[in-house]
Amino acid sequence: MREDANHHLLGQEVIHPATERTGTVGTVFIRTSKATGKPVGRTAHMRPMDGSGRDWNS
């Protein structure tokens, strides 16, 4: 896993489509295959805009 420090949504306010929660993208991690070294997925860590103080992953 590595961080995507140049992801175009970092710091942007977004809406999580599954939960409709609004948050700011804080970090994006890229998951890679150990066998091939190729990307197999991404995980975004979101900071809430609703004042709840609980970050979540998308």
N, C-alpha and C positions, 0 to 999 in steps of 0.2 A: 504494500500500500504506500502511496506517496501523495503528497499534497499538490493540488493544481493551483499554484500561487498566481497564475495569470487568468483564471477562469473569468469569463466576461460578466458573470452575475455577482461576483464578490462585492459586498457592500450595497447591493441593490435590494430594494423592497420587492418581494415576490409573494405570490399566493400559492400555497401547497394545494394542488388540485384534489387530492383525496380527502383532505380534512377542511379545506377552505380557510385554514389559518394563515394569517399574514405575518411575515417575518423578514428579517434581513439575512442574506446569505453571508455567513461568517467564515466558513472554510469549506472547501470541496476536496474530498479524497478520491483518488483513482485506485480501484482494486485491480491487481494484475494477476494473471495466471502464473503460478510457480513453474509450470512445465514449459510454457511458451514465452513468458515475459510480456504478453500482449494484454492490453486493457480488457477487462471483463465487466466492469461496472463502475459507477460513481456514487458517492454518498455526500450529500450536502448537509452541513450543520447549520441550523437556522436559529436566529435570535428572535424571540417573539416581539411583536409590536403591540400586544394587548396588555403589557404590564405584568404578566404572570411571572416573569423571571425564569421560566423553564425553557431551556434550549431543547430542540428536538432534531432528529435526523430525518432526511428525506431521501 
